[in-house]
Amino acid sequence: LLNVELYHGNKRENVPKRLARNDMVITTYNLVSREHKARGVLYKVDWKRVILDEGHVIRNHKSQVCEAVCALVAKKRWVLTGTPIHNKEMDLFSILKFLECAPFNDIRVWKRWVDNKNLAGHERLAAVMKTLMLRRTKQELMAAGALDSLPEKSYEEILVNLDREERDVYEKVMLYSKTIFAQFLHQRAEKQHMFAMGAGAYDQPYIRRDNPFNKAQQKLLSQHADVKSHQILTLLLRLRQICIHPSLINAMLDQEDLETNGIEGMGAENDLTDGMKKMTIRNGYDDEVPDGPAEVSERVTQHLLTSDNPVFEKNRESSKLRKLIELLKKIIKTTNDKVIVVSQWTAALNIVAESLSHIKGATFKSLTGAVQVKDRGSLVDAFNNDKDPRILLLSLTAGGVGLNLVGANHLVLIDNHWNPQLESQAQDRIYRFGQKKNVFIYKLLCHDTIEERIKAMQEKKLELAKNVLSGSGKVTSSKLSLDELKSLFGM
């Protein structure tokens, strides 16, 4: 038998020689990061092998956790992950850096020979990965008889139409967002022009005089001055939240929301939210903003985004919530199956929970970042083995790794994330070894909104990962281009 040490908690081993006597030491990424700063016990042992489980955690090569694991002393290094690429090829650089795969663990070599925006760079990366990677998909293992055959898995997209009041709010925020984004584009163009002319640093926001948004921009600039990229991301986030429930745009973003959406700067987020509430589409100056849909222009009132608008009440049933409840009622009444509802926003899950509390038989529990790690095991066991609860409300980040939730065979995604691999990981919580029932995946998408455009981008990212890992040369640019950003705003 192996001697295994769980290196965690206040009473963990603090003598390097005693720790090194174990055959295996298991710890967490967070603890390794903390020890790296203090040059703790883990860094006083010469390890024979370091294995990263769920190695995509280190995909940001500038993060503290990546720096920490790379600094461990080891003769051999392994990385285990089902999703080495989440968003872009650069996700693989941190893995090669940890594996000490010279010369591609040098960022200068990487940028010159891999991340060089041409086909040869993509082909070179695919060739490197082939030599390093042992890849086994579920389908390959089942075909080889190494894994019991999994039941069938079906996927259904359910389109939702926003109701009249929700559409009004969505169109207004979209119009506001286009105004801000247009200003961002003009500032960007002006910066490039000034640097090209050798004019030096840019320090003034720029407004084109022939711009159709001009008067609206003048008004907005008094609130925002120079528009930053993270403000654009925040606006995109708010548009996505409206699709779930309009009340969410009045909710403050917590740190997890900001980190998972690549946003920094809470102050700027607050300013943008306040700005949306102050700006009106029709306030006596019809030329201040470009014409939107005729019906919207007629219906939108001056106080559309104020808190007294009933559309923002949390107890109001949004179009997407209505569709979700219909689906859950059908599953509960016609089957004995269990369901997982997934969202990236805890606030959205709280709204779902409030609705479920009024439905007979819709017993539920929540598993979010607020649930302590020590309590998760018992919660998962009860869900998998007991008659109740029938429904588990799961946050996307909490359900990303390590959970076995085969007690359920239905999973509903009520919003879409920039990173499609997080959604794939959530689906794998129920579609895995031990699942005996057919699996049903549902995704709710609001028609004619930013959600449909994000879906197209998700498909592009999944194709990127597939082509790199399979060695195909058909790899397109992975970065969010300016044209793609324009398409998200419908410009």
N, C-alpha and C positions, 0 to 999 in steps of 0.2 A: 504494500500500500504506500501511497505517496504521503509525505508530510506536507500538509497545506496550511499556510498562515494567511489569515484574513487581516491585512494591514489596513486597519480603519479604526476610528474612535480614539478617545483620549487615552486608553490603556494599551495602545499598540506598542509593539516592540521598539525599543529605542537604542539597542546595541547592535551595530552592523554585523558583527561576527555571529551573533545568535540568529539574526534574521537570515543570514546567508546559509545557515545549516538546513533550512527548509528546502524541499524539492520544488515547491511552488509557492509564490507569494501573489495574492490577489489584492488589488487596490483600485482606487477610482481616479479618473482624470483630474478631478478637482483637487484631490490630495496630492497628486504628483505635481500639479501646478504650485500648490502652496509650499511643498518641500523644495521645489526648484528655487524659489525666492530665498529660502533660508538655508539652502545647501544641506538639506536634511539627510536622514538615514538612507533613504533610497539612492542617494547620490554618492554614498560611501561604500557601495557594493559593486563589484565587477560581475555583472550578470552573464550567465551563459546564453540566455535568450530572453528577449522582451517581445511579448505578443500584444498587439493592440486589438482588442475586440471592438466591433463597431468603429473601425478606424477612420471612417469619414468624419468623425467628430473633430479631427485635426485639420479639416480641409482648408481652413484659413491659415496660410503659412505665416502670417504675421501675428497670430493669436498667441497668448501666453501658454495655452495648453500644447500647441505645436512646438513651441520653443522648449517647453519642459520635457516632453517625451523624447525629443531629438537629443537632449543633453544627457540622457541616461547612458551609462557605459554598458555595452553589451557586445558579445562576439557575433550573435545572430539576431536578426530582427524579422518579425512576421507582422503582417497586417491582415485582419479578418474583416471583411465588409461585403455586404450585398449590394451596396450603392456607392462605388468609389467616385462616381461623377454625379453631383447634384445639379449644378448650374452651368459649369464651364470646364474647359480642359485644365485650367489652373488648379482645380480641386485635386488633380493628380500630383501636382508639384510637391505639395506637402507630404504626400505618401512617399514619393521618391526621395525627398529630403530625409525623412525618417529612416528609410531603408538604406541610406547612404549610397544611393545608386549614382556613382560618379560617371560622367560629368554632369548628369542632368539634375543633380541636387544643388547645383550652382545656379542661382537665379539669372545670372548674366548669360550662361550657356542656354538655359531654358528659353529665355526671351529671343535669343539669336537663332536657335535651331528648332524650337518647337512652337513657341507662341509668336510666330512671325507672319501670321495671316496669309499663309499660302499652303497649297496642297501638300508640298513636300514636308512641311512641319507636322501636319496631321498624320501623314504616313509614317514619319519617323517615330512619333509618339505611339502609334498603333504597334509598330515593330518592337519598341522597347517593352510595352505592356505584355506582348506575347511571350517574351523571354522570362518575364518575372511572375506572371499571373497563372495560377491554377484556378480555372473557372468551372463551376459546376452549377448549372441551372436546375430548377426543380424538374423541368421537362426531361433533361438529360439523365438525371438520377432515376426518375421513374422508368424511362425507356431502358436503362441498364439493369433494372431490378434492384437497385440499391436503396430505393425509397418506396414505401407503400404508395400505391396510386392514390392521389387526392381526388376528392369528388369534383363534380363539375363546378365551374365558376362562371357566373353571368354578370354582365355589366350593363347598366341602363342609365342613360341620361334623361332627366326629367326637366323639361323646359317650363319655366314659370313666367307668367306675364305680370309685370307690376301693375297695380291698380292705378286709378287716375291720380289720387293724392300722392302716392309714392313716385309716380312718373314725374309729377310736377317738381318734387323735391330733387329727384335725380337729375332732371334736365337743368335745374338752376345751378346745382353744385357742379355739374359738368361744364356749364357755361362759365362759371367762375373759374374753374380749373383751366379751361382753355385760355382764358384771359391771362392768368398767371403764367401758364406755360408759354404763351406767345411772348410775354415779356422776357421769360428765361431765354428763349431762342434769340431774341433781338440782342440781349446782353451778351450772349455767347458769340454772336456774329460780330458785335462791336469789339469785343476783346480780341478776337482773331484778327480783325482789321487793324486795330491799334498796334498789336505786336508785329504784324506784317509790315507796318509802316515805320516800325522802330520808335513808337511813341512812348514805350515804357509801360509801367503798371496801369492796370485799369482800376479806376476808383469811382466811376460814375455810372449809375444805371442809364441805359439807353432806350429811347422810345422813338421808333420810326414815325415820321410825320404822316406817312401815307398808310399807316396801320389802321385797320378798321376797329381795333380794340382801343384806340388811342385814349379817348376820354375816360373809359373805364380803367385803363391802366394808370392814368394820372391819379385817379381816385385811390386805386389800390397801392400805388407807390408811396402815398402818404402814410400808409400803414406798414408796408413791408420793406421799403427801400429795395436793396439788391435781393433778387430772388435766388435762393440756394437750391441745390439739387435735392436735398433731403425734404424740402418743402413740397417739391413735385411728388416725391414718394408718399408723403403724407396725404396729399390730395387723392392720389390713386387709392390709397388705403381707405379713405373716407367714402369714395365712390363704391368700393367693394362692400363696405359695411352697410350702406343704404340698401343694397340688394338683399341683405338678410333682414334687417329691421332698421328703419330710419332713426329710431331712438339711439342707436349705437354711435351716431356721429356726435352726440352730446356727451358721450362717455369719455373720460380721460383714458389715455393710452398708458398701460403699465410698461415696465422695463422689458418684459418678455415680448410685448407687441412691437416695441421699437427695434429690438435686436433681431427678431425673426423677419422683419420687413426692411432691414438695412437703414433704419432711420436714427438720426442723432439730433439732439437739440429739442427738448421739450418746449422751451420758450417759443420757438418758431411755430411749433404745432399749435400752441394755444393761440398765437396771433392769427394763424390761418383760420382756425375755427371761429374766432371772433369776427374776422373779416367776412366770412361767409354769412354770418348772421346780420351784419350791418349792410351788406350790399344787396340791392334790389334790382330786379329786371325792369320793372316799370315804376319809375318814381318821378315822372314828369319830364324825363330826358330820354326820348325813345332812341336817340342816336348814340347813347352812351355805350351800348353793347350791340353786337351783331344780332340780327333777327334770328330767333330760334323758331321751332315749329309754331305755326300759327295758333294752334289750339293752346299750346303752353303759354304763349304770350298773352292770350286772352284770359286764361284762368289764374295765372300766377298773381298773387297779391303782394303788397308791399311787405307784409310781415310773414312771408311764407316760412322762413327759417327761424322764427321766434318760438320760444318754448311753449307758448299757449296754443300752437297749432296741434290739433288732436293727433296728427300723423306721428308725432314724436312720443306719444304716450306708450309706456312700456307694456301696458295691458292691452294695447291694440294688437289685433292679429294681423301681422303682415302677410303679404301674398305668399312668400316663401314659407313662413311658419305655418300657414294654413295648409299648404301642400304637404309639408312634413307631417303634420298631425294626421292628415287623411291617410298617409302611407302607414304611419305607426299604428293607427287604429285598425287598419285592414290586417296587418301582420298579427297583431295581438288577438283579434277576434277570430281569425281563420286558421291560425297555426298555434303550435306550442313553442315556436322558435323565439330566440332572443335577438335583440337588436343593439347595435352600437351606433350612436350619433356622434359624428366627429366635426369639430370646428376649431379653427386656430384662435378664436377669441372666447375667453371664459365668459365675458359679458353676454355673448350670444347664447352660450349654453345655459346661462342663468335664466334667460328669457324662455328658452325651451322648457326648462325645469318648471317654471311657473305655470306654463300651459299644461304640462303633464300632470301636475298636482291636482287638476280638476277632472281628470279622465279616469274612469273606473278601470282597474286592472293594469293601468300603466305605471307599475312600480318601477322605480329607477334609483340609480346611484350616480354620483359624479366622480370622475377621476381626472383631476387637473393638477397643475403645479402646486396648488394649495394643499393637496393631500401629502402628508409626510411619508417619506420613503418607508418607514417602519410599519405604516398602516396599509400600504398598497397590497402587500401579499395577501392579507386576510380579505381585503375587498375583492381582489381578483378571484380568490378561491371561492368565495361566496357566490360571485357572479357565475362562475363556471359550473359549480356543483349544486347549488340550491335552486329551488323552484323560483324564488324571487331574489333579486329584481329581474324584471323582464328586459329592462332597457339600461344601458350604460352610456352616460354622457361623457365623452372622452375628448380632452384637448389634444390637438395635433402634436404638440411637442411632447406631452406626457406619454402619448401612445406611439411614439416613433420607434423606440427600441426596447427590446427585452421583455415585452409583455406577451403572455400566451392567453388569448381570449377566445379559445375555440368553443367555449360555451355558447357563443353567438354564431350565427351563420348569415345574418343580415348586417350590412354596414352602410350607413348613409353619410355622405360627405355634403355638408350644407354650404360650404364655400370652397373656393379654390385658392391654393397658395402658389406663389411664384415658383417654388421648388416642388416639382411634381414627384420627386423621390420621397418626400415626406408623406405624401398621400399613398404612394405605393407601399411604404413601410407600415402605414396604418392598416392598409388592406391585408397585409401579411400577418397581422395580429390574429385574424380569424382563418386565413387560408394558409394553413401550415400543417405539419405532421400532427396527427391526433384529431383532425377535423373529420367527422363522420357524415355530415350532412352536405347537401349542395349549398354553395355559397352564392349570395346575391349582393352585389355592390350597386348602390344607387348614388347618383350625383345630381344635385339640384342646381340648375343654372338659370339665371334670369335672362330672358330673351331680349335681344337688342340692347345689351348693356356691356360694360367693360368685362364682365365675366366670360362672355363668349370670346372676346379678344384674348384674354389671358389663357383660355383653353388652347387656342391656336399656338401660343407661345410655349405652353407646356409640352405640346406634342413635338415641337421643334427641339426642346431640351432632351426629351426622351430619345429622340432619333439620334441626337448627338452622342449620348451615352452609349447607345446600342452600337453605333458605327465605330467609335473608338475602341470599345471592348471586344468587338468582333473582328477588328482589324480592317474594316472597310475603309476605303479612301473617300467615301462620300460623306465628308464632314464639312458642314458649313460653319460660319462664324457663330460663336456661342454667346457673344456679348450682346447686351440690349442696345441695339443701334438707335440712332436718332429717328430713323423712319419707323421703327417699331414703337418707340415712345409716342410718336405722332399718331400712330394707328390706335394706340390705347385711348387717346383723347379724341379719336374720330376726326383728326385733322388731315 
